[in-house]
Amino acid sequence: MNSQPPKAVVVGSGPAGCLSAISLANLGWQVTIFERRRDLRKPTHQNVETGFTETFRQRSINLTLSARGLAAIYAVDGSIVEPLMQQAVPLQGRIVHHSNGKTTKQYYDTGGECLYCIERDLLSAILVERAVSKENIQVHFQHKVESVDFEKNTLRVQNTVSAEGYAVNFDLCIGADGSHSVVRRHLLAATRMEYSQHYMSHEYVQIRVPHGLDGAGNPKSLLPANYLHVWPRGDSSLVAMANENKGFNCALFAPRSVFATMKSPKDLLPWLKSDFPDFVSLLGTKQLLTELQNNPRSQMIITKANPYNKGTVVILGDAAHSIVPFDGQGLNSALEDVRILSILLRRAQEASGDASHFGQNATAISRAFEEYSEGRHGDLVAISELSMNSHYNLRRGFATLSYMIKKHIDNVLYALSAQKNANLTFSDLKENIYGPLPSGWIPLYTMVSFRPDVGYCAARKKAASQERLIERVGMALGLLVVGCASWALSFR
Ligand SMILES: Cc1cc2nc3c(=O)[nH]c(=O)nc-3n(C[C@H](O)[C@H](O)[C@H](O)COP(=O)(O)OP(=O)(O)OC[C@H]3O[C@@H](n4cnc5c(N)ncnc54)[C@H](O)[C@@H]3O)c2cc1C
């Protein structure tokens, strides 16, 4: 029998790809990552005027890591958490910038839980750094995967620098190649996959706000750094998140039709000045126009697939489920995919009895992938739908009185609730997919972002029954008020 280590290929060195590679390497696999882009860690230079790191991170967006994503990273390789935390900016809550110029603070969690904001390319670079430090991981940048052959278990790869093409064989393949996944495209043709793809009617443009300078000439943030800033304006919205360099990466979301009516960035100015005057004066018209000029509009795509696997090939992260970013869960769910898949693979490897030859046990690998696909689908559909619902809050809801009252009731009931702590720690989540369903009152946002022991499906179900209870109590109180009023009137 072949005593070579089992051979895995990972397509894409984004967060899901790198973490998958690290988890496979920890299970004893020889892993090769193919990434079509160049190495993000190549030297960069700092623009002294703006404070922006130019070249690769020029168009990077900021992502928020929540406990769900952190638990996944911790489960796979705890040593990555510290370098990540050093670069991330903790966000305690959001600051809502209202149309009348006033602002309100909304904390994410009464228990003090935070989100951690980090530039996407910086996160990928930290994960790549950890991957290449492992003896049994090789990364080939500027290598594009073109196709997958499910019969021969091979990938067709092209070196985009030399234009040379070649075939690579594998025992296991993970497609983590993002929303426009090539691996998914080939899975779709090779299996009975249900697949849907939908472009949102809204698009976004990135805008960077440079740091300011304090009295001593040191960089300072122009907005409070430890909050996510939101400007809800009906159909459109603006979001700003701090970088570790004290600048902000922002995204302006608006219907495609609004952007389409503007022929040049200048056409956007009257609208921006009337809807986001504080933001325009913060950045200055000249810098705003430069940003709008340099940053193309981007689309948001929602994809759903089922199943995610065939044989010893599986897709995860955005390749399997692209969701809208309004709950900040695309990355977090992608990292959670890796955590769950690695638990199932480890269990299968241990159950196979002969771990050193697990790579040749295609049946066991494919059964683990099937189990992953069947068990994971409901949760991924749930987070896709929850994220879509959150778009309303970003555009309008956060600024409304009804949202604030409901949030207050949610928080009070949560504070009174007996069960505030997770049943499982991050360490327990190395072995367990989720914990038992928690009792007591827990706000939906807390369950989605800060309770990795609760699956998205269970969180949605629990939140729906809490919502029904609030509605019933509200209705009963309303009836009580009307009853008392009519009783009082009957005595006049
Ligand atoms: C505006 C915006 C804001 C967001 N904010 C958040 C947030 O706050 N929190 C959050 O959790 N999520 C957020 N997301 C979602 C998050 O960015 C994604 O879910 C996450 O990056 C998915 O990671 P991934 O590794 O699956 O895919 P990707 O990050 O897309 O990585 C895929 C990798 O595969 C490579 N690749 C593609 N095709 C090939 C090929 N053929 N061969 C070789 N390599 C290939 C790509 O170059 C890339 O490096 C946001 C998304 C957007 C658009």
The ligand as a Tripos MOL2 file, in Angstrom:
@<TRIPOS>MOLECULE
LIG
   53    58     1     0     0
SMALL
NO_CHARGES

@<TRIPOS>ATOM
      1 C1        -18.8620   44.8480    0.6520 C.3       1 LIG1
      2 C2        -18.6920   43.5660    1.4020 C.ar      1 LIG1
      3 C3        -18.5690   43.5860    2.7860 C.ar      1 LIG1
      4 C4        -18.4390   42.4030    3.5080 C.ar      1 LIG1
      5 N1        -18.3580   42.4600    4.8510 N.ar      1 LIG1
      6 C5        -18.2860   41.3160    5.5710 C.ar      1 LIG1
      7 C6        -18.1860   41.3560    6.9940 C.ar      1 LIG1
      8 O1        -18.1440   42.4280    7.5940 O.2       1 LIG1
      9 N2        -18.1320   40.1750    7.6750 N.ar      1 LIG1
     10 C7        -18.1880   38.9700    7.0330 C.ar      1 LIG1
     11 O2        -18.2040   37.9260    7.7120 O.2       1 LIG1
     12 N3        -18.2340   38.8960    5.6730 N.ar      1 LIG1
     13 C8        -18.2860   40.0320    4.9320 C.ar      1 LIG1
     14 N4        -18.3100   39.9720    3.5610 N.ar      1 LIG1
     15 C9        -18.2330   38.6580    2.8950 C.3       1 LIG1
     16 C10       -16.7890   38.1400    2.7970 C.3       1 LIG1
     17 O3        -15.9870   39.0410    2.0710 O.3       1 LIG1
     18 C11       -16.7630   36.7910    2.0760 C.3       1 LIG1
     19 O4        -17.8030   35.9800    2.5410 O.3       1 LIG1
     20 C12       -15.4170   36.0700    2.3130 C.3       1 LIG1
     21 O5        -14.3660   36.8130    1.7520 O.3       1 LIG1
     22 C13       -15.4780   34.6730    1.6960 C.3       1 LIG1
     23 O6        -14.2180   34.0680    1.7800 O.3       1 LIG1
     24 P1        -13.8110   32.9150    0.7650 P.3       1 LIG1
     25 O7        -12.4510   32.4610    1.1690 O.co2     1 LIG1
     26 O8        -14.9050   31.9110    0.6940 O.co2     1 LIG1
     27 O9        -13.7960   33.5920   -0.6890 O.3       1 LIG1
     28 P2        -12.8700   34.7660   -1.2400 P.3       1 LIG1
     29 O10       -12.4630   35.6960   -0.1680 O.co2     1 LIG1
     30 O11       -13.6060   35.3230   -2.4160 O.co2     1 LIG1
     31 O12       -11.5640   34.0120   -1.7570 O.3       1 LIG1
     32 C14       -11.5700   33.2330   -2.9330 C.3       1 LIG1
     33 C15       -10.1340   33.1190   -3.4400 C.3       1 LIG1
     34 O13       -10.1180   32.2040   -4.5460 O.3       1 LIG1
     35 C16        -9.3000   32.7320   -5.5870 C.3       1 LIG1
     36 N5         -9.7570   32.1490   -6.8460 N.ar      1 LIG1
     37 C17       -10.9320   32.3830   -7.4930 C.ar      1 LIG1
     38 N6        -11.0180   31.6370   -8.6110 N.ar      1 LIG1
     39 C18        -9.8630   30.9010   -8.6740 C.ar      1 LIG1
     40 C19        -9.3690   29.9490   -9.5950 C.ar      1 LIG1
     41 N7        -10.0640   29.5870  -10.6760 N.pl3     1 LIG1
     42 N8         -8.1560   29.3950   -9.3600 N.ar      1 LIG1
     43 C20        -7.4270   29.7430   -8.2630 C.ar      1 LIG1
     44 N9         -7.8590   30.6610   -7.3430 N.ar      1 LIG1
     45 C21        -9.0620   31.2220   -7.5500 C.ar      1 LIG1
     46 C22        -9.5360   34.2430   -5.4790 C.3       1 LIG1
     47 O14        -8.5120   34.9750   -6.1070 O.3       1 LIG1
     48 C23        -9.5920   34.4420   -3.9720 C.3       1 LIG1
     49 O15        -8.3250   34.6610   -3.4360 O.3       1 LIG1
     50 C24       -18.4210   41.1580    2.8130 C.ar      1 LIG1
     51 C25       -18.5130   41.1260    1.4190 C.ar      1 LIG1
     52 C26       -18.6480   42.3160    0.7150 C.ar      1 LIG1
     53 C27       -18.7670   42.2590   -0.7770 C.3       1 LIG1
@<TRIPOS>BOND
     1     1     2 1
     2     2     3 ar
     3     2    52 ar
     4     3     4 ar
     5     4     5 ar
     6     4    50 ar
     7     5     6 ar
     8     6     7 ar
     9     6    13 1
    10     7     8 2
    11     7     9 ar
    12     9    10 ar
    13    10    11 2
    14    10    12 ar
    15    12    13 ar
    16    13    14 ar
    17    14    15 1
    18    14    50 ar
    19    15    16 1
    20    16    17 1
    21    16    18 1
    22    18    19 1
    23    18    20 1
    24    20    21 1
    25    20    22 1
    26    22    23 1
    27    23    24 1
    28    24    25 2
    29    24    26 1
    30    24    27 1
    31    27    28 1
    32    28    29 2
    33    28    30 1
    34    28    31 1
    35    31    32 1
    36    32    33 1
    37    33    34 1
    38    33    48 1
    39    34    35 1
    40    35    36 1
    41    35    46 1
    42    36    37 ar
    43    36    45 ar
    44    37    38 ar
    45    38    39 ar
    46    39    40 ar
    47    39    45 ar
    48    40    41 1
    49    40    42 ar
    50    42    43 ar
    51    43    44 ar
    52    44    45 ar
    53    46    47 1
    54    46    48 1
    55    48    49 1
    56    50    51 ar
    57    51    52 ar
    58    52    53 1
@<TRIPOS>SUBSTRUCTURE
     1 LIG1         1 GROUP 0 **** ****
